[in-house]
Amino acid sequence: MERILKFLSENPVFYFASVDGDKPRVRPFGFYMEYEGKLYFGMGKHKASYKQVNANTNVEICTASAKGEWIRIRGTAVFDDRAEVMAKVFETMPQLAQIYNAKSGLTLGNFYIKDGEAELQDMQGNFEKISF
């Protein structure tokens, strides 16, 4: 998990893929956190991505470094609406509390990756697989 977190912290914009019917959908994301040993992400419940992940919980995340290394993370999204998770989200990225609050009426759907697998690779063909 530390290797995954380090790569994401060094490459803070990553691309999140979901499925809309039978079509892939990809968009940039920037929030992630480790909590209780699990890798968490979040998205607005008002967004199409939230509806897509509820319909098909298979997700994938990918990003690359300027040095030609990349990571691909896949697994099953498990939504977690516990208050302590939301508190940790706002502690990790306080600016999300300015968007998702009672005044705006927007809520954040947080999920962790179950049965996760990360693949790290570089331009020389070095490959590492991590299950989490």
CYANA upper distance limits for C-alpha pairs under 8 A (distance plus 0.5 A):
  1 MET  CA      5 LEU  CA      6.69
  1 MET  CA    130 ILE  CA      8.45
  1 MET  CA    132 PHE  CA      7.52
  2 GLU  CA      6 LYS  CA      6.51
  3 ARG  CA      7 PHE  CA      6.78
  4 ILE  CA      8 LEU  CA      6.81
  4 ILE  CA    118 ALA  CA      7.91
  5 LEU  CA      9 SER  CA      6.56
  5 LEU  CA     34 GLU  CA      8.24
  6 LYS  CA     10 GLU  CA      6.74
  7 PHE  CA     11 ASN  CA      6.70
  7 PHE  CA     71 ILE  CA      8.12
  8 LEU  CA     12 PRO  CA      6.08
  8 LEU  CA     13 VAL  CA      8.45
  8 LEU  CA     14 PHE  CA      8.22
  8 LEU  CA     63 THR  CA      8.38
 10 GLU  CA     65 SER  CA      8.22
 11 ASN  CA     63 THR  CA      7.48
 11 ASN  CA     64 ALA  CA      7.42
 11 ASN  CA     65 SER  CA      6.59
 12 PRO  CA     30 GLY  CA      6.30
 13 VAL  CA     28 PRO  CA      6.90
 13 VAL  CA     29 PHE  CA      6.42
 13 VAL  CA     30 GLY  CA      5.49
 13 VAL  CA     63 THR  CA      7.60
 14 PHE  CA     28 PRO  CA      6.09
 14 PHE  CA     29 PHE  CA      5.95
 14 PHE  CA     30 GLY  CA      6.78
 14 PHE  CA     61 ILE  CA      7.19
 14 PHE  CA     62 CYS  CA      6.22
 14 PHE  CA     63 THR  CA      5.17
 14 PHE  CA     64 ALA  CA      8.37
 15 TYR  CA     26 VAL  CA      6.76
 15 TYR  CA     27 ARG  CA      5.92
 15 TYR  CA     28 PRO  CA      4.93
 15 TYR  CA     29 PHE  CA      6.31
 15 TYR  CA     61 ILE  CA      5.96
 15 TYR  CA     62 CYS  CA      5.73
 15 TYR  CA     63 THR  CA      6.67
 16 PHE  CA     26 VAL  CA      5.93
 16 PHE  CA     27 ARG  CA      5.97
 16 PHE  CA     28 PRO  CA      6.63
 16 PHE  CA     29 PHE  CA      6.80
 16 PHE  CA     59 VAL  CA      7.89
 16 PHE  CA     60 GLU  CA      6.47
 16 PHE  CA     61 ILE  CA      5.03
 16 PHE  CA     62 CYS  CA      7.22
 17 ALA  CA     24 PRO  CA      7.20
 17 ALA  CA     25 ARG  CA      5.97
 17 ALA  CA     26 VAL  CA      4.86
 17 ALA  CA     27 ARG  CA      7.24
 17 ALA  CA     59 VAL  CA      6.31
 17 ALA  CA     60 GLU  CA      5.64
 17 ALA  CA     61 ILE  CA      6.60
 18 SER  CA     24 PRO  CA      6.45
 18 SER  CA     25 ARG  CA      5.82
 18 SER  CA     26 VAL  CA      7.06
 18 SER  CA     49 SER  CA      7.37
 18 SER  CA     52 GLN  CA      6.92
 18 SER  CA     53 VAL  CA      6.75
 18 SER  CA     56 ASN  CA      8.17
 18 SER  CA     58 ASN  CA      7.52
 18 SER  CA     59 VAL  CA      5.78
 18 SER  CA     60 GLU  CA      7.45
 19 VAL  CA     23 LYS  CA      6.14
 19 VAL  CA     24 PRO  CA      5.11
 19 VAL  CA     25 ARG  CA      6.25
 19 VAL  CA     52 GLN  CA      6.53
 19 VAL  CA     53 VAL  CA      7.78
 19 VAL  CA     56 ASN  CA      7.18
 19 VAL  CA     58 ASN  CA      8.43
 19 VAL  CA     59 VAL  CA      8.37
 20 ASP  CA     24 PRO  CA      6.63
 20 ASP  CA     25 ARG  CA      7.02
 20 ASP  CA     52 GLN  CA      6.08
 21 GLY  CA     52 GLN  CA      8.49
 31 PHE  CA     41 PHE  CA      6.50
 31 PHE  CA     42 GLY  CA      7.17
 31 PHE  CA     93 MET  CA      7.96
 32 TYR  CA     39 LEU  CA      7.59
 32 TYR  CA     40 TYR  CA      5.99
 32 TYR  CA     41 PHE  CA      5.11
 32 TYR  CA     42 GLY  CA      7.70
 33 MET  CA     39 LEU  CA      6.43
 33 MET  CA     40 TYR  CA      5.67
 33 MET  CA     41 PHE  CA      7.13
 33 MET  CA     89 VAL  CA      7.90
 33 MET  CA     92 THR  CA      7.60
 34 GLU  CA     38 LYS  CA      5.95
 34 GLU  CA     39 LEU  CA      5.23
 34 GLU  CA     40 TYR  CA      6.45
 35 TYR  CA     39 LEU  CA      7.14
 35 TYR  CA     40 TYR  CA      7.46
 35 TYR  CA     85 VAL  CA      8.24
 35 TYR  CA     88 LYS  CA      8.27
 38 LYS  CA    112 TYR  CA      6.68
 38 LYS  CA    113 ILE  CA      7.50
 39 LEU  CA    112 TYR  CA      5.83
 39 LEU  CA    113 ILE  CA      6.41
 40 TYR  CA    110 ASN  CA      7.31
 40 TYR  CA    111 PHE  CA      5.96
 40 TYR  CA    112 TYR  CA      4.63
 40 TYR  CA    113 ILE  CA      7.11
 41 PHE  CA    110 ASN  CA      6.27
 41 PHE  CA    111 PHE  CA      6.05
 41 PHE  CA    112 TYR  CA      6.75
 42 GLY  CA    108 LEU  CA      6.84
 42 GLY  CA    109 GLY  CA      5.93
 42 GLY  CA    110 ASN  CA      4.67
 42 GLY  CA    111 PHE  CA      6.59
 43 MET  CA     47 LYS  CA      7.85
 43 MET  CA     49 SER  CA      7.91
 43 MET  CA     50 TYR  CA      6.90
 43 MET  CA    108 LEU  CA      6.06
 43 MET  CA    109 GLY  CA      5.79
 43 MET  CA    110 ASN  CA      7.05
 44 GLY  CA     50 TYR  CA      7.20
 44 GLY  CA    100 TYR  CA      8.40
 44 GLY  CA    106 LEU  CA      7.49
 44 GLY  CA    107 THR  CA      6.39
 44 GLY  CA    108 LEU  CA      4.98
 44 GLY  CA    109 GLY  CA      6.27
 45 LYS  CA     50 TYR  CA      5.98
 45 LYS  CA     51 LYS  CA      8.05
 45 LYS  CA    106 LEU  CA      7.85
 45 LYS  CA    107 THR  CA      6.30
 45 LYS  CA    108 LEU  CA      6.10
 45 LYS  CA    109 GLY  CA      5.95
 46 HIS  CA     50 TYR  CA      7.61
 46 HIS  CA    106 LEU  CA      7.61
 46 HIS  CA    107 THR  CA      8.06
 47 LYS  CA     51 LYS  CA      7.45
 48 ALA  CA     52 GLN  CA      6.65
 49 SER  CA     53 VAL  CA      6.63
 50 TYR  CA     54 ASN  CA      6.72
 50 TYR  CA    109 GLY  CA      7.78
 51 LYS  CA     55 ALA  CA      6.79
 52 GLN  CA     56 ASN  CA      6.62
 52 GLN  CA     57 THR  CA      8.42
 53 VAL  CA     57 THR  CA      5.33
 53 VAL  CA     58 ASN  CA      7.69
 53 VAL  CA     59 VAL  CA      7.87
 53 VAL  CA     77 ALA  CA      7.76
 57 THR  CA     76 THR  CA      5.78
 57 THR  CA     77 ALA  CA      5.52
 57 THR  CA     78 VAL  CA      7.92
 58 ASN  CA     74 ARG  CA      7.98
 58 ASN  CA     75 GLY  CA      6.41
 58 ASN  CA     76 THR  CA      5.27
 58 ASN  CA     77 ALA  CA      6.92
 59 VAL  CA     74 ARG  CA      6.22
 59 VAL  CA     75 GLY  CA      6.33
 59 VAL  CA     76 THR  CA      6.64
 59 VAL  CA     77 ALA  CA      7.12
 60 GLU  CA     72 ARG  CA      7.46
 60 GLU  CA     73 ILE  CA      5.97
 60 GLU  CA     74 ARG  CA      4.74
 60 GLU  CA     75 GLY  CA      7.20
 61 ILE  CA     72 ARG  CA      6.16
 61 ILE  CA     73 ILE  CA      5.49
 61 ILE  CA     74 ARG  CA      6.86
 62 CYS  CA     70 TRP  CA      7.74
 62 CYS  CA     71 ILE  CA      6.08
 62 CYS  CA     72 ARG  CA      4.92
 62 CYS  CA     73 ILE  CA      6.80
 63 THR  CA     70 TRP  CA      6.15
 63 THR  CA     71 ILE  CA      6.19
 63 THR  CA     72 ARG  CA      7.41
 64 ALA  CA     68 GLY  CA      7.03
 64 ALA  CA     69 GLU  CA      6.05
 64 ALA  CA     70 TRP  CA      4.51
 64 ALA  CA     71 ILE  CA      6.91
 65 SER  CA     69 GLU  CA      5.72
 65 SER  CA     70 TRP  CA      6.59
 68 GLY  CA    122 ASP  CA      6.35
 68 GLY  CA    123 MET  CA      6.26
 69 GLU  CA    120 LEU  CA      7.75
 69 GLU  CA    121 GLN  CA      6.17
 69 GLU  CA    122 ASP  CA      4.66
 69 GLU  CA    123 MET  CA      7.00
 70 TRP  CA    120 LEU  CA      6.23
 70 TRP  CA    121 GLN  CA      6.04
 70 TRP  CA    122 ASP  CA      6.87
 71 ILE  CA    118 ALA  CA      7.20
 71 ILE  CA    119 GLU  CA      6.01
 71 ILE  CA    120 LEU  CA      4.99
 71 ILE  CA    121 GLN  CA      7.07
 72 ARG  CA    118 ALA  CA      6.05
 72 ARG  CA    119 GLU  CA      5.70
 72 ARG  CA    120 LEU  CA      7.17
 73 ILE  CA    116 GLY  CA      7.47
 73 ILE  CA    117 GLU  CA      6.20
 73 ILE  CA    118 ALA  CA      4.79
 73 ILE  CA    119 GLU  CA      6.99
 74 ARG  CA    113 ILE  CA      8.19
 74 ARG  CA    116 GLY  CA      6.17
 74 ARG  CA    117 GLU  CA      5.97
 74 ARG  CA    118 ALA  CA      6.99
 75 GLY  CA    113 ILE  CA      6.05
 75 GLY  CA    114 LYS  CA      6.25
 75 GLY  CA    115 ASP  CA      5.95
 75 GLY  CA    116 GLY  CA      4.89
 75 GLY  CA    117 GLU  CA      6.86
 76 THR  CA    113 ILE  CA      5.90
 76 THR  CA    114 LYS  CA      5.51
 76 THR  CA    115 ASP  CA      6.90
 76 THR  CA    116 GLY  CA      7.56
 77 ALA  CA    111 PHE  CA      6.32
 77 ALA  CA    112 TYR  CA      6.20
 77 ALA  CA    113 ILE  CA      5.45
 77 ALA  CA    114 LYS  CA      6.76
 78 VAL  CA    111 PHE  CA      5.59
 78 VAL  CA    112 TYR  CA      5.90
 78 VAL  CA    113 ILE  CA      6.86
 78 VAL  CA    114 LYS  CA      7.13
 79 PHE  CA    109 GLY  CA      7.32
 79 PHE  CA    110 ASN  CA      6.16
 79 PHE  CA    111 PHE  CA      4.51
 79 PHE  CA    112 TYR  CA      7.10
 80 ASP  CA     85 VAL  CA      7.79
 80 ASP  CA    109 GLY  CA      8.06
 80 ASP  CA    110 ASN  CA      6.18
 80 ASP  CA    111 PHE  CA      5.87
 80 ASP  CA    112 TYR  CA      7.87
 81 ASP  CA     85 VAL  CA      7.52
 81 ASP  CA     86 MET  CA      7.81
 81 ASP  CA    109 GLY  CA      7.47
 81 ASP  CA    110 ASN  CA      7.07
 82 ARG  CA     86 MET  CA      7.18
 83 ALA  CA     87 ALA  CA      6.68
 84 GLU  CA     88 LYS  CA      6.72
 85 VAL  CA     89 VAL  CA      6.70
 85 VAL  CA    110 ASN  CA      8.21
 86 MET  CA     90 PHE  CA      6.79
 86 MET  CA    110 ASN  CA      8.06
 87 ALA  CA     91 GLU  CA      6.66
 88 LYS  CA     92 THR  CA      6.47
 89 VAL  CA     93 MET  CA      6.55
 89 VAL  CA     94 PRO  CA      8.12
 89 VAL  CA     96 LEU  CA      8.42
 90 PHE  CA     94 PRO  CA      5.10
 90 PHE  CA     95 GLN  CA      7.89
 90 PHE  CA     96 LEU  CA      6.73
 90 PHE  CA     97 ALA  CA      6.34
 93 MET  CA     97 ALA  CA      8.48
 94 PRO  CA     98 GLN  CA      8.01
 95 GLN  CA     99 ILE  CA      7.62
 96 LEU  CA    100 TYR  CA      6.49
 97 ALA  CA    101 ASN  CA      6.55
 99 ILE  CA    104 SER  CA      7.22
 99 ILE  CA    106 LEU  CA      7.56
100 TYR  CA    104 SER  CA      6.99
100 TYR  CA    105 GLY  CA      7.56
100 TYR  CA    106 LEU  CA      5.37
100 TYR  CA    107 THR  CA      5.64
100 TYR  CA    108 LEU  CA      6.74
101 ASN  CA    105 GLY  CA      6.51
101 ASN  CA    106 LEU  CA      6.54
101 ASN  CA    107 THR  CA      7.13
102 ALA  CA    106 LEU  CA      7.67
114 LYS  CA    132 PHE  CA      8.20
115 ASP  CA    131 SER  CA      7.85
115 ASP  CA    132 PHE  CA      6.83
116 GLY  CA    131 SER  CA      6.21
116 GLY  CA    132 PHE  CA      5.47
117 GLU  CA    129 LYS  CA      7.50
117 GLU  CA    130 ILE  CA      6.14
117 GLU  CA    131 SER  CA      4.92
117 GLU  CA    132 PHE  CA      6.58
118 ALA  CA    129 LYS  CA      6.19
118 ALA  CA    130 ILE  CA      5.54
118 ALA  CA    131 SER  CA      6.87
118 ALA  CA    132 PHE  CA      8.47
119 GLU  CA    127 PHE  CA      7.55
119 GLU  CA    128 GLU  CA      6.21
119 GLU  CA    129 LYS  CA      5.08
119 GLU  CA    130 ILE  CA      6.92
120 LEU  CA    127 PHE  CA      6.20
120 LEU  CA    128 GLU  CA      5.62
120 LEU  CA    129 LYS  CA      6.96
121 GLN  CA    125 GLY  CA      6.90
121 GLN  CA    126 ASN  CA      5.96
121 GLN  CA    127 PHE  CA      5.02
121 GLN  CA    128 GLU  CA      6.98
122 ASP  CA    126 ASN  CA      6.06
122 ASP  CA    127 PHE  CA      7.50
